[in-house]
Amino acid sequence: MSSIVLIAISLSIFFFGYNIYSKKFEKLFKIDPARKTPAFSKYDGIDYVPAKHWTMLFGHHFASIAGAAPIIGPVLALSIWGWAPSVIWILLGTVFIGGIHDYAALIISVKHGGTSIADIAKDSISKNAKIVFLAFLWLALILVISVFANICARTFIVKPEIVVPSLSLIPIAVFVGILLYYMKMRQSMATVIGLGLFAGAMILGKYIPIELGANAMQIWTVFLLAYAFIASITPVNILLQPRDYLASYLLVIGVILGYAGIIISRPEITFPAFIGWGKSEGLMLWPILFVTVACGAVSGFHSVVASGTTSKQIANEKDARKIGYGAMVAEGIIAIMAVLVVAAAFKDKNVLREIVDRGAGPVGAFGIGYSEVTKRFMGSFGGIFAIMILNSFILTTLDTATRITRYLTQELFGIKNRIAATLIVVALAGWLGLNGQWNEIWPMFGAANQLIAALALIVISSWLLSRRKALLYTLVPMVFMLFTATTALVLKIIEYSKSGSAVLLVVAIVLLGLACFVIFEAVLAIRRIMRVRRNLFGAKGKHTKKGRR
C-alpha cells in the first residue's frame, strides 16, 4: 500500500471533518462573540485567566490532550491487529466522535461558567450524577497521572539525551510567561526567544546525557510527581500555558518533519494491513482496539481538559471550534503519522511485537520508525528528536491532569487549600505508579478513559435534549462508546480476577459501579425531560392548553 495514498485519504477526511461537519454542529450552540467568557467574568489570576491569543490556548489544549497517547495507542494497535483497523478507527473516530465530544465539552463548559463536565451533569442529569461522576473522574485521573509519570520516567531512562532539553523547557516557559504577561512583550518575539533557548537545550542534551543508575525509575517518578505538584498550584499563565504553547510548536515541527520524511522517502507499506481478530490472545478487535487507541480517535480525558482548564482561559466563544475540534483533528493527524512511520519501518510483525512487548516499548518503536523515514535529512538525530518531543507532551499531560485532579479533589472532598488537595493527588498517584508498571495500568486507563468519553457524551446529549437540539451528532457516538467501554471494563475485571491483581480489580469494579450509577441517573433524567416535553408540546411541537396555562 502506498503511504502517500494513505496520507491523501486521511487529510481529505480530516478536512471534511473540520470545514464541513464541525461547522454544522457548531450551529447548535448559538455562538455569541460579544458574550463575556468565564476567563473574564471569573478572573482570579490563578486558574481563570484569559489567554493572550487563541493560538496560546490552542497550544495549551493541544499539548495537554496529546501527550503520548496518540503515539502509544496506535503503535500498540498496529502491532496487534495491523495498520488498517487503526487507520479506519482514527479517521472515523476523530471526525464523528472525538471532535464532536471535545468541542461540545468545551463550549458547554464555557456557557456554564467554566465548570467541569461533571458539574454540568448536575444541571443536565441530577445532583447525585454530578457527585458520582466527580468520583469516577477523580479515580480515572489518578490512573492518568500514574501512567504518564511512569511513561515519562521510562523515556528518561531509554533516552538520557532528552533529560536536559525536557526539563529545561520548564524554566524557559516561566521566562516566556513573564515576558508575555508582566513585561508585555509581543507574542512573536517571546516565542522566538523561547524556541531559541529550547534549541540550545536540545544541542546541550545530546552532549550531556543524564543517567541515574539502578533506581532511576523510582527517582524519576518521584521527581516528576514533585514537578506536577508545583505546576498544578502555580498561576496558569506563568508555567502551564506558556510551556504547553512552546511544546505545541515542537510537536507541529515534529509532525511536519515526519510527514516530509514519508513524502520524500515514499515508503511502500508492506506491514500487514490486518493481522487477525486477536481472539487467541484475549485481545478481541472489539472492544479492545477502541480503548487501546483513545487519544487520536476519541478520549474522555479531552472533555476533562476542555472543561477543566481550557474553558477557564478562552477569551472568545468563536474560538471554541478552532481549539476543541481543531486540536482533535491535529491529534488525529499525529496518530496517522505514528501508524505510518512504524508500519513503514517494520516489515515483520513479529519483530515489531518483540520491540513493543519486551524491548523499548511503543515509544521506542516510534523512535525507530521516525528515525528511519527522516534519516535523509535528520541523520541519526531523528529518533532522539521524536522521543524528546513526545516526552515534552507527556509532561504537559502530567501537569494538566494533576491540576484538574486538584480541582476535583477540592470539589469532591470540600478541601479549600489547593496545596493540601494536590498533595493527596500526587501521593495516591505515586503509590499506584511506584507499585506497578505503566503497561499494567494502561489497559485499565484505556477502558476508564473511554468510559469517561461515554459519560461525557451522555451529559452532552442530555444538555442538548433539554434544549430541544438535534441529538444525532452525539447520540450514536454515545451508544457506541458506552457499549464498547463497559464491555472492555468488564473484560478487564474478569482478567484481573484471574490474575490476582487485587488493586486494579478493586479499582475496575468501583469504576464500573460508578459508571452504572451515572447511566441509571441519566436514564431517569431523560425520561423526565421527555415527560415534560410531552406535557408542554403537542405532536407537532405546538404548545398544548395545559402547557400554555
DATA-V440685 format. One line per field, one symbol per residue. ss: DSSP state (H for helix, E for strand, - for the rest). burial: I if it has 16 or more other C-alpha atoms within 10 Angstrom, else O. Layout:
ss=???
burial=???
//
This chain:
ss=-EHHHHHHHHHHHHHHHHHHHHHHHHHHH--------HHHH------------HHHHHHHHHHHHH--HHHHHHHHHHHHH-HHHHHHHHHHHHHHHHHHHHHHHHHHHHH-----HHHHHHHH--HHHHHHHHHHHHHHHHHHHHHHHHHHHHHHHH---HHHHHHHHHHHHHHHHHHHH-----HHHHHHHHHHHHHHHHHHHHH--------HHHHHHHHHHHHHHHHHH------HHHHHHHHHHHHHHHHHHHHHHHHHH--E----------HHH---HHHHHHHH-------HHHHHHHHH-HHH----HHHHHHHHHHHHHHHHHHHHHHHHHHHHH---HHHHHHHHHH--HHHHHHHHHHHHHHHHHH--HHHHHHHHHHHHHHHHHHHHHHHHHHHHHHHHH----HHHHHHHHHHHHHHHHH---HHHHHHHHHHHHHHHHHHHHHHHHHHHHH-----HHHHHHHHHHHHHHHHHHHHHHHHHHHH--HHHHHHHHHHHHHHHHHHHHHHHHHHHHHHHHHHHE-----E-HHHH-
burial=OOIIOOIOOIIOOIOOIIOOIIOOIIOOOOIOOOOIIIIIOIOOOOIIIIIIOIOIIIIIIIIIIIIIIIIIIIIIIIIIIIIIIIIOIIIIIIIIIIIIIIIIIIIIIIIIIIIIIIIIIIIIIIIOIIIIIIIIIIIIIIIIIIIIIIIIIIIIIIIIIIIIIIIIIIOIIIIIIIIIOOOOOOIOOIIOIIIOOIOOIIOOIIOOOIOOOOOOIIOIIIOIIOIIIIIIIOIIIIIIIIIIIIIIIIIOOIIOIIIOIIOOIOIOIOIIIOIOIOOOOOIIIOIIIIIIIIIIIIIIIIIIIIIIIIIIIIIIIIIIIIIIIIIIIIIIIIIIIIIIIIIIIIOOIOOIIOIIOOOIIIIIIIIIIIIIIIIOOOOOOIIIIIIIIIIIIIIIIIIIIIIIIIIIIIOOOOOOOOOOIIIOIIIIIIOIIIOOOIOOIIIIIIIIIIIIIIIIIIIIIIIIIIOOOOOOIIIOIIOOIIOIIIIIIOIIIOOIOOOOOOOIIOIIOOIIOIIOIIIOIIOOIIOOIOOOIOOIIOOOOOIOOOOOO
//
